[in-house]
Amino acid sequence: MAVRKSWMISTRRSSNVVARFFVALNGKNEVNEELMKEAEYFGDIVIVPFMDNYDLVVLKTIAIVEYGVRVVPAKHIMKCDDDTFVRIESVLDQVKKVQSGKSMYVGNINYYHRPLRSGKWSVTYEEWPEEVYLPYANAPGYVISSDIAQYILSEFDNEALRLFKMEDVSMGMWVEKFDTTRQPVEYLHDVRFYQPGCFDGYFTAHNQSPQHMICLWRKLQAGSAQCCNVR
């Protein structure tokens, strides 16, 4: 509801921007029943047909791509987390920096990032034997062009798409393969697609509570892209 009452208002004011929540199923039927009711009432939820699980988040990204290719369809597709606050106009301005018609991958891009071998985000050598990941944009917010999205969906349909449990790393793999086998991709890196939280002048602010969302929106309406210190 905080997203609906804050930055998502920008999408409702626009004739060429659409925002949707992609939600997986819960283990409790009563939760799913409430989810179905909410989806029917608001019309902004896409329910993906599998149980909510971190290792399956990559399938949610596939669902986002499919929606942007087959349902909308969209020139550009942005994936962001539900606790990410998005300055829509600023993101669109970044997209417009790339020459029209070119393939693009826009976000806060990690280069030569090493897999963690222990801890919560650990990856085994069996899962990822290489010492570094391919360049990939941080998961809280990135944009791809429609031709890349169409390629990803085609590869998935043909069972040729390599799936990895970290969806942002997966996207980096897919974009790199498109870049080497189809046509060059313009990588547009900007730290203002911010990963740790928020800093003034952000394009996207991550880890924002509902209170922060509303506060950021109020500040944005007053003409300020400043962060909020809300408890």
C-alpha positions, 0 to 999 in steps of 0.5 A: 500500500505504501508503494501504491500511495507513493511512487506508483502514483507516477505510473498512474499519471502516465500513459506510457508507464505500467507498474505491477507487483509479481507475487508467488504463492504462500504455503497457507491457503488463507494467505493465497485467498487474501492475495487473490482478493487483493489482486482482483480489487487493485488489478496491479498484482501478477500471481506467479504459479509457484511457491515463494522461495529465494531459489525460485526468484529467478523465475519471477524475473522470467515472469516479469520479462514475459509480462513486458513482452507478451502482455504490455508490450513494453519498449523497456522493462524495469525490475525492482524490489518491493522495498525499492522507491523509484523516481520514475522520471529520473529512470526514464531520463537515464534510459533516454541517454541510450541512443534510440533502437540500441540494446541497453542494460541500465543500473548499478552494474558490478564488474569483477564481483566475486561469489561469496563462498560462505554465509547467507548469500553463499554459492558453492563451486558446483553452482558457480565454478568461476572466480568472478561473476559476469557484469550484472546490475544490482537486483533492487533496480535495473532496466533492459531493452525489449529486444533483450527481454524477447531473447531471454523469453525465447531462450527460456521457451527453448529450454536453452536459458541458464538459470542461476539462483541469484536473479541479478547474476542470471540477468547479467549472464543473459545480457552477456550472451545476447551481447556476444551472440546477437548484437552489442549491448550498451551497459549504462552504469550509475551508482544512483541506482542505489543498493545499500539504502538511500542517498540524496539524489537517488534514482532508486532507494533500496531497503525503504520501509512503508514510512520511508516510502511515504516520506520520500514521496512527499519530499519528491512532490515538494521538489526534493530528492532527499532521503528520509530518516524515519523511525 
